[in-house]
Amino acid sequence: MTVHTRFSGAPRSDQPRNALLKQILSRRGFETAFDLSTIEAALTVGDSVLGGGHADPRTVQACEEKTRRCFFVRRDAAGVVEGFIALLYLNRAGYLALVDGQFSPVQPRLEHLTDADEDAAAIYVWCLAGRGEETRRALVRAVTEARRRAFEHIPLFARPVSREGRMMTAALDAPNGPTAWLGWIPQAQIPEDRQPDVSQPIEQGVSADGRI
């Protein structure tokens, strides 16, 4: 039986899901990145394949230090960073801020993010970038498997900026019923009378600046 995220009751731990997430990503060659130089190298890859507009490296580092499951890089045989996965795990406040149009992906507020093993209310796909066909293939497989096996129980938000990104995002939709719906960003603002209820899917997203 799958346990769904709720906004009431005692908090639960995502620790088992985090362990599975890291195991899945590791099999595809992705490892956690904490140090600033590695993050800077990864964002340079993002700039080369997606263009600018990414968060500042120190902002990324702060988010990784807060959540301990935010930023993963993949290296080539020579040890050069060739791709990365960046995910933001939103707590209740972050989830509500996102659907209300008050969440800034370029400068996310740390109080909108979970602690390391805190039960997440939603995931925001911050950025995915890979240089070369092999890395891009590994990235897609890693994220898809992680969604289906580790975090299949909660909403996921994404703002794809490429054809490949849109195709992959569609594959991440609702693997486990209505509480795991997919939010496409940007779309129209959600009206006041349609504020989020985790038991029902929200059909429209909000404006934001994240990338795939």
Phi, psi and omega per residue, in radians:
M1 nan 2.294 3.133
T2 -1.535 2.330 3.090
V3 -1.607 2.180 -3.113
H4 -1.627 2.603 3.126
T5 -1.190 2.359 3.054
R6 -2.172 2.827 3.120
F7 -1.713 0.231 3.138
S8 -2.430 2.887 3.135
G9 1.550 3.126 -3.101
A10 -1.211 2.447 3.127
P11 -1.157 2.541 3.093
R12 -1.914 2.963 -3.094
S13 -1.824 2.416 3.040
D14 -1.584 0.174 -3.042
Q15 -0.939 -0.829 3.118
P16 -1.090 -0.650 3.115
R17 -1.186 -0.655 3.113
N18 -1.129 -0.722 3.121
A19 -1.079 -0.744 3.114
L20 -1.176 -0.731 3.093
L21 -0.948 -0.887 -3.082
K22 -1.177 -0.583 3.077
Q23 -1.129 -0.774 3.131
I24 -1.095 -0.838 -3.102
L25 -1.158 -0.647 3.129
S26 -1.082 -0.683 3.121
R27 -1.089 -0.439 3.118
R28 -1.697 0.141 3.043
G29 1.608 0.174 -3.118
F30 -1.748 2.338 -3.134
E31 -2.236 2.669 3.126
T32 -1.111 2.439 3.110
A33 -2.102 2.133 3.129
F34 -1.888 -0.649 -2.969
D35 -1.367 2.594 -3.017
L36 -1.116 -0.669 -3.094
S37 -1.125 -0.673 3.108
T38 -1.183 -0.731 3.110
I39 -1.090 -0.743 3.117
E40 -1.081 -0.734 3.129
A41 -1.104 -0.703 3.135
A42 -1.150 -0.767 -3.134
L43 -1.150 -0.484 3.041
T44 -1.128 -0.687 3.040
V45 -1.063 -0.767 3.107
G46 -1.027 -0.737 3.106
D47 -1.076 -0.662 -3.063
S48 -1.259 -0.529 -3.079
V49 -1.831 -0.353 -3.097
L50 -2.099 -0.262 -3.012
G51 1.642 -3.123 -3.097
G52 -1.377 -2.863 3.100
G53 1.667 0.182 3.141
H54 -1.451 2.892 3.067
A55 -1.162 2.754 3.088
D56 -1.136 2.500 -3.131
P57 -0.953 -0.641 3.140
R58 -1.218 -0.529 3.050
T59 -1.163 -0.763 3.092
V60 -1.053 -0.782 3.139
Q61 -1.060 -0.735 3.139
A62 -1.115 -0.679 3.115
C63 -1.174 -0.669 3.096
E64 -1.153 -0.729 3.121
E65 -1.125 -0.581 3.140
K66 -1.268 -0.842 -2.994
T67 -1.709 -0.452 -3.103
R68 1.057 0.414 3.118
R69 -2.746 0.559 -2.986
C70 -1.719 -0.767 -2.884
F71 -2.246 2.136 -3.108
F72 -2.263 2.369 -3.115
V73 -2.089 2.731 3.056
R74 -2.148 2.366 -3.100
R75 -1.984 2.725 3.045
D76 -1.502 -3.070 -3.074
A77 -1.072 -0.439 -3.139
A78 -1.558 -0.002 3.131
G79 1.542 0.153 -3.134
V80 -1.504 2.328 3.132
V81 -1.138 2.241 -3.109
E82 -2.167 -0.018 3.098
G83 -3.080 2.891 3.120
F84 -2.707 2.787 3.044
I85 -2.153 2.205 3.112
A86 -2.189 2.119 -3.093
L87 -2.243 2.443 3.062
L88 -1.940 2.204 -3.136
Y89 -1.730 1.945 -3.012
L90 -1.594 2.357 2.961
N91 -1.456 -3.024 -3.097
R92 -1.012 -0.780 -3.120
A93 -1.111 -0.700 3.132
G94 -1.179 -0.694 3.109
Y95 -1.079 -0.822 3.138
L96 -1.154 -0.645 3.094
A97 -1.117 -0.681 -3.130
L98 -1.125 -0.861 -3.094
V99 -1.268 -0.268 3.102
D100 -1.667 0.047 3.131
G101 1.339 0.313 -3.088
Q102 -1.881 0.196 -3.105
F103 -1.799 2.280 -3.140
S104 -1.906 1.877 3.121
P105 -1.142 -0.524 -3.132
V106 -1.237 -0.591 3.138
Q107 -2.384 1.190 -3.111
P108 -1.148 2.491 3.091
R109 -1.432 2.298 -3.079
L110 -1.074 -0.499 3.124
E111 -1.234 -0.167 3.058
H112 -1.552 -0.099 -3.079
L113 -1.879 2.655 3.099
T114 -1.263 2.817 2.887
D115 -1.339 3.134 -2.949
A116 -0.923 -0.871 -3.064
D117 -1.999 0.233 3.137
E118 -1.190 2.489 3.118
D119 -1.096 2.067 -3.102
A120 -1.408 2.532 3.060
A121 -1.548 -0.464 3.138
A122 -2.888 2.863 3.070
I123 -2.087 2.364 3.012
Y124 -1.909 2.107 3.101
V125 -1.328 1.772 -2.990
W126 -1.243 -0.929 3.110
C127 -2.892 2.472 3.018
L128 -2.246 2.266 -3.129
A129 -2.612 2.440 3.113
G130 -2.582 2.500 3.126
R131 -1.922 2.031 -3.126
G132 1.773 2.606 -3.046
E133 -1.105 -0.734 -3.105
E134 -1.082 -0.764 3.141
T135 -1.175 -0.734 3.127
R136 -1.106 -0.682 3.114
R137 -1.139 -0.752 3.115
A138 -1.106 -0.664 3.138
L139 -1.105 -0.848 -3.125
V140 -1.074 -0.783 -3.124
R141 -1.142 -0.687 -3.126
A142 -1.139 -0.836 -3.094
V143 -1.189 -0.711 -3.140
T144 -1.114 -0.782 3.141
E145 -1.165 -0.698 3.133
A146 -1.088 -0.703 3.105
R147 -1.126 -0.772 -3.052
R148 -1.284 -0.527 -3.015
R149 -1.915 -0.632 -3.038
A150 -1.739 -0.698 -3.087
F151 -2.291 1.012 -3.116
E152 -1.542 -0.040 -2.901
H153 -1.839 -0.071 -3.045
I154 -2.289 2.832 3.112
P155 -1.097 2.609 3.066
L156 -2.238 2.303 3.122
F157 -1.919 2.488 3.107
A158 -2.650 2.642 3.059
R159 -2.227 1.417 -3.105
P160 -1.174 2.430 -3.135
V161 -2.042 0.133 3.127
S162 -2.435 2.860 3.097
R163 -1.064 -0.766 3.112
E164 -1.068 -0.717 3.133
G165 -1.107 -0.704 3.130
R166 -1.161 -0.683 3.126
M167 -1.138 -0.750 -3.138
M168 -1.199 -0.699 3.137
T169 -1.045 -0.729 3.130
A170 -1.045 -0.557 -3.129
A171 -1.278 -0.217 -3.107
L172 -1.646 0.086 -3.013
D173 -1.346 2.290 2.908
A174 0.650 1.059 3.115
P175 -1.280 -0.227 -3.050
N176 -2.429 0.693 3.045
G177 1.609 -2.968 -2.925
P178 -1.134 -0.478 -3.128
T179 -1.330 -0.173 -3.105
A180 -1.905 0.543 -3.097
W181 -1.130 2.827 -3.110
L182 -1.843 2.239 3.098
G183 -1.798 2.030 3.100
W184 -1.519 2.290 -3.081
I185 -2.243 2.397 -0.031
P186 -1.567 2.656 2.961
Q187 -2.497 -2.860 -3.073
A188 -1.192 2.657 3.082
Q189 -1.092 2.448 3.113
I190 -1.344 2.207 -3.132
P191 -1.110 2.824 -3.130
E192 -1.006 -0.676 -3.079
D193 -1.394 0.095 3.112
R194 -2.199 0.663 3.088
Q195 -1.142 2.724 -2.924
P196 -1.111 2.433 3.002
D197 -2.302 2.033 -3.017
V198 -1.130 -0.202 3.096
S199 -1.527 -0.112 -3.123
Q200 -2.282 2.459 3.081
P201 -1.237 2.511 3.036
I202 -1.710 2.269 -2.983
E203 -1.545 -0.244 -3.122
Q204 -2.249 2.567 3.114
G205 -1.765 -2.740 -3.096
V206 -2.421 2.983 3.137
S207 -1.314 2.370 3.109
A208 -2.780 3.078 -3.001
D209 -2.132 0.269 3.085
G210 -1.214 2.954 -3.066
R211 -2.384 2.631 2.817
I212 -2.217 nan nan
